[in-house]
């Protein structure tokens, strides 16, 4: 996931701001990590550069 996407991404549930938490990155791209919504207290995973922004009840 490109870090510049943080300017346009929002929580899919409450539309609030997301906090980027990086585990692994290459240059300006996040390979693994998560996007955390403090309002919902939920983390959306980033795996292989792809953020999974499905609402919690739709993630498996």
NORGIQUI-V256980 format. One record per residue. N is the residue number from 1. PSI is psi in degrees with one decimal (999 if undefined). Layout:
BEGIN
n->(N,N)
psi->(PSI,PSI)
END
This chain:
BEGIN
n->(1,2,3,4,5,6,7,8,9,10,11,12,13,14,15,16,17,18,19,20,21,22,23,24,25,26,27,28,29,30,31,32,33,34,35,36,37,38,39,40,41,42,43,44,45,46,47,48,49,50,51,52,53,54,55,56,57,58,59,60)
psi->(131.2,134.8,-29.2,-15.2,-18.3,-23.3,-23.9,-12.9,145.1,160.6,130.4,-16.4,-55.1,-5.6,16.9,176.1,149.3,143.9,127.3,127.6,115.5,128.6,-43.6,137.1,156.5,107.4,-124.5,11.6,132.1,121.6,-49.5,151.6,-149.0,163.5,117.0,131.5,113.6,-34.2,-45.2,-13.2,51.9,142.4,130.6,123.4,150.7,120.9,131.5,43.0,5.8,118.2,137.1,98.5,27.7,143.2,151.7,-40.1,-13.2,-4.3,147.0,999)
END
